[in-house]
Amino acid sequence: MGKLTRRLLQNSWEKNLRADTARKASQTAPKNVGAARDMAYISDGDPMHLVDIFYPDSAVGKLPIIIDVHGGGWMYGDKELNEYFCMNLAAMGFAVADISYRLLPDTDLKGQIQDVFACIHWLFQNGGDHHCDFGNVLLTGDSAGGHLVSLAAAISENEELCSLYGVQKMPFKPAGVAINHGIYDLQTKIVPSKAIMNEMERMWFGRRPKENPIYERSGLPGTADPKTYPPVLVITSAADALYPHSEALVHYLQNEGFEYEVCKPDPEAEGAEKLGHVFNVLYPEWSESAAVNSKISEFFRKHIYINANLQDRT
């Protein structure tokens, strides 16, 4: 039954590939954005261990950096999925790292977190050659990527968790974490099917999920300390099928005393019904998406020091 469920999940994501290919074919890449592409952050020949860095093509010196982790249910996608989203952020005056990572079932949750950390450490060592200022860093991710990046920020602040996940602490303190239509806790029911949830747990944690020491330390509850965790921006929309998870995240942040903000388009506004899951990532050219993505820029700028010309800081 497990193999069948896994295959059905993979078939479902293959349909997304066709839809995403058609979507990108109808879109146009933002202009005036430079790129350093397909850089290997682990030299093992794995195409999922690549990262792109985007920046304004007129950039001089170093810029604040946004590190983006794509979504796709932990099983689907690569950096190309978020390419235009990242390029739009870059056009706002940032260096933006767009990363790929290994997917389920080729690795597990621990392996995905290790990939995120490996890329971050590689970027810290090499990103300065591509306009990246690691004194000013925002972490962001959408859907499953929101889970991975928010969990990574929590792990980095805790030596025990770093050891548990087999990673080294990030070499910088992020200025903030933007969770975009994201999942924050794997202990909640993400899909209604018990069979699918059971199979997801086996892919995340192994054949006996609850015996894995990271099982109960795989989301913000149980890992994140509100006293040390960076400010959070929660991006959501009422038309998102996973909206209840964003609602639960906001309640969690509020109840536990985190510093946070919420960006949610008016559900009564004209056209709000089309603003579904990660709409601002998939369709950055929409005016509604531009407003949300500008909020990401605003949130970041509020928590960092940037001089007027976005030059090297003195």
C-alpha positions in Angstrom: 0.0 0.0 0.0 2.9 2.4 0.8 4.5 2.0 -2.6 1.2 2.5 -4.3 0.5 5.7 -2.3 4.0 7.0 -3.0 3.5 6.4 -6.7 0.2 8.2 -6.7 1.8 11.1 -5.1 4.6 11.2 -7.7 2.0 11.0 -10.5 0.1 13.9 -9.0 3.3 16.0 -8.9 4.1 15.1 -12.5 0.8 16.8 -13.5 2.1 20.0 -11.8 5.2 19.8 -13.9 3.2 20.0 -17.1 1.2 22.9 -15.7 4.2 24.8 -14.5 6.0 24.3 -17.8 3.0 25.8 -19.6 2.7 28.6 -17.1 6.4 29.7 -17.5 6.1 29.4 -21.3 3.5 32.1 -21.2 5.5 34.4 -18.9 8.3 36.8 -19.5 11.5 37.1 -17.4 11.9 40.4 -15.7 14.3 42.8 -17.5 17.5 44.3 -16.1 18.3 41.4 -13.9 21.7 39.7 -14.0 22.4 36.2 -12.9 25.1 33.7 -11.9 23.5 30.3 -12.7 23.9 26.6 -11.9 26.6 27.0 -9.3 27.2 23.7 -7.4 27.1 24.2 -3.6 28.0 20.5 -3.2 30.4 19.1 -5.8 28.8 15.7 -6.3 27.3 16.2 -9.7 23.7 16.1 -8.3 21.6 18.6 -10.3 19.6 19.2 -7.1 22.7 20.7 -5.5 22.7 23.9 -7.6 22.0 27.5 -6.8 21.3 30.6 -8.9 22.0 34.2 -7.7 20.1 37.1 -9.2 20.8 40.8 -8.8 20.1 44.1 -10.6 22.3 44.2 -13.7 23.4 47.7 -12.6 24.4 46.5 -9.2 27.6 48.0 -7.7 29.1 46.4 -4.6 27.2 44.2 -2.2 23.4 44.0 -1.8 21.3 42.6 1.0 20.6 39.0 0.1 17.3 37.0 0.1 17.7 33.2 0.2 14.7 31.5 -1.2 13.6 27.8 -0.8 11.0 26.6 -3.3 7.9 24.6 -2.4 6.5 21.5 -4.0 5.3 19.2 -1.2 8.8 18.2 -0.4 8.6 15.9 -3.4 8.6 18.2 -6.5 10.4 21.1 -8.2 13.7 22.8 -8.3 15.1 26.3 -8.4 13.5 26.9 -11.8 10.1 26.8 -10.2 10.7 30.1 -8.4 13.0 31.7 -11.0 10.8 34.6 -12.0 9.7 35.3 -8.5 13.3 35.5 -7.4 14.2 37.7 -10.4 11.4 40.1 -9.5 12.7 40.4 -5.9 16.2 41.0 -7.4 14.8 43.9 -9.5 13.8 45.6 -6.2 17.4 46.0 -5.2 18.5 42.7 -3.7 20.8 39.8 -4.4 18.5 36.7 -4.4 19.7 33.1 -4.1 17.4 30.5 -5.6 18.3 27.1 -4.4 17.5 23.5 -5.4 17.6 20.7 -2.9 17.1 16.9 -2.9 13.5 15.7 -2.9 11.5 13.0 -1.2 11.9 10.0 -1.5 15.5 10.4 -2.8 16.3 11.8 0.7 14.4 12.4 3.9 13.6 15.6 5.9 17.1 15.5 7.6 18.7 15.3 4.2 16.7 18.3 2.9 17.7 20.4 5.9 21.3 19.4 5.4 21.1 20.6 1.8 19.6 24.0 2.9 22.4 24.5 5.4 25.1 23.3 2.9 23.9 25.9 0.4 23.8 28.6 3.0 27.4 27.9 4.0 28.5 27.8 0.4 26.8 31.1 -0.3 28.5 32.6 2.7 31.9 31.6 1.3 31.2 32.4 -2.4 28.3 34.8 -2.6 30.4 37.9 -2.0 31.6 37.5 -5.6 28.0 37.9 -6.7 26.9 41.1 -4.8 25.8 39.3 -1.6 26.1 41.1 1.7 25.8 38.6 4.5 25.4 41.2 7.1 21.9 41.6 5.7 20.1 38.3 5.1 16.4 37.4 4.7 15.3 33.7 4.6 12.1 32.9 2.7 10.3 29.9 1.3 6.9 29.0 0.0 4.7 26.1 1.0 7.0 23.2 1.8 9.9 25.5 1.3 8.4 27.8 4.0 8.6 24.8 6.4 12.2 24.0 5.5 13.5 27.5 5.8 11.6 28.3 9.0 12.8 25.1 10.6 16.4 25.8 9.5 16.2 29.2 11.2 15.1 27.5 14.4 17.7 24.7 14.2 20.6 27.2 13.7 19.9 28.8 17.1 20.1 25.5 19.0 23.3 23.5 19.3 21.4 20.3 20.2 19.3 20.6 17.1 22.3 21.3 14.9 23.8 18.1 16.2 20.6 16.2 15.8 20.2 17.3 12.1 24.0 17.0 11.4 24.5 20.6 10.4 26.7 23.6 11.4 25.1 26.8 12.7 24.5 29.4 10.0 27.4 31.9 9.8 25.0 34.9 10.2 21.9 35.9 12.0 19.0 36.3 9.6 17.2 39.6 9.7 13.9 37.9 9.2 12.0 34.9 7.9 9.2 35.2 5.4 6.9 32.2 5.4 5.0 32.3 2.2 1.7 30.2 2.3 3.8 27.8 4.3 3.5 24.7 6.5 5.1 25.2 10.0 4.3 22.0 11.8 4.5 18.4 10.4 2.4 17.1 13.4 -0.7 18.7 11.9 -2.8 17.0 9.2 -1.6 18.5 6.0 -3.9 16.4 3.8 -7.1 14.7 4.8 -6.0 11.2 3.6 -4.6 9.1 6.5 -2.8 6.9 4.0 -1.0 9.8 2.4 0.0 11.3 5.7 1.4 8.0 6.9 3.4 7.7 3.7 4.7 11.3 4.0 5.8 10.5 7.5 7.7 7.5 6.3 9.4 9.6 3.7 10.3 12.3 6.1 11.4 10.2 9.1 11.9 6.5 8.0 9.9 3.3 8.4 9.2 3.9 12.1 8.6 7.7 12.1 7.9 8.1 15.8 11.2 6.4 16.7 13.2 9.0 14.8 14.6 11.6 17.2 13.6 14.5 14.9 10.0 13.4 14.7 8.8 15.8 17.4 11.4 18.4 16.5 10.5 18.9 12.8 8.5 22.1 13.0 8.5 25.4 14.8 6.8 24.0 17.9 9.5 22.2 19.9 12.4 23.9 18.1 11.9 27.7 17.9 12.7 30.0 20.8 10.7 33.2 20.5 13.5 35.1 22.3 16.1 34.3 19.7 14.0 33.6 16.5 14.1 36.3 13.8 11.1 38.5 13.1 8.5 36.6 10.9 6.4 37.7 8.0 3.5 35.4 7.3 2.2 35.6 3.7 -1.2 34.1 3.1 -4.5 34.5 1.3 -8.0 33.4 2.0 -8.3 31.6 -1.3 -5.4 29.3 -0.5 -6.4 25.7 0.1 -3.8 25.6 2.9 -5.0 28.8 4.5 -5.9 27.1 7.8 -2.2 26.2 8.2 -1.3 29.9 7.9 -4.1 30.8 10.4 -2.7 28.2 12.8 0.8 29.6 12.3 -0.3 33.1 13.2 -2.0 31.9 16.3 1.1 30.0 17.3 3.4 33.0 16.8 1.0 35.2 18.7 0.5 32.8 21.6 4.2 32.1 22.0 5.3 35.7 21.8 7.2 35.8 18.5 7.7 39.1 16.6 5.7 38.8 13.5 3.6 40.5 10.8 0.9 39.2 8.4 0.5 40.0 4.8 -3.0 38.9 3.5 -4.8 40.5 0.6 -8.3 41.7 1.3 -10.6 38.7 0.7 -13.4 41.0 -0.3 -11.4 42.8 -3.0 -12.2 42.2 -6.7 -10.4 39.2 -8.0 -9.4 37.9 -4.6 -10.9 34.5 -5.4 -8.0 33.8 -7.8 -5.3 34.5 -5.2 -4.7 30.8 -4.3 -1.7 28.9 -3.1 1.6 30.7 -3.6 0.0 33.0 -6.2 2.7 35.7 -5.7 5.4 33.1 -6.5 3.7 31.5 -9.5 2.4 34.8 -11.0 4.7 37.6 -9.9 3.6 39.7 -12.9 0.1 40.1 -11.3 -0.6 43.4 -9.6 -1.8 41.6 -6.5 1.5 39.6 -6.5 3.6 42.8 -6.9 1.9 44.3 -3.9 2.7 41.2 -1.8 6.2 40.9 -3.0 6.7 44.6 -2.3 5.7 43.8 1.3 8.5 41.3 1.5 10.9 44.0 0.4 9.4 46.4 2.9 9.6 43.9 5.7 13.2 43.1 5.0 14.2 46.8 4.7 12.6 47.5 8.0 14.9 45.0 9.7 18.2 45.9 8.1 20.4 48.9 7.4 20.6 49.8 3.7 22.2 53.0 2.5 20.5 55.0 -0.2 22.5 53.6 -3.1 22.6 50.0 -1.9 26.4 50.1 -2.0 28.9 48.4 0.3 28.3 49.4 3.9 31.1 51.3 5.7 
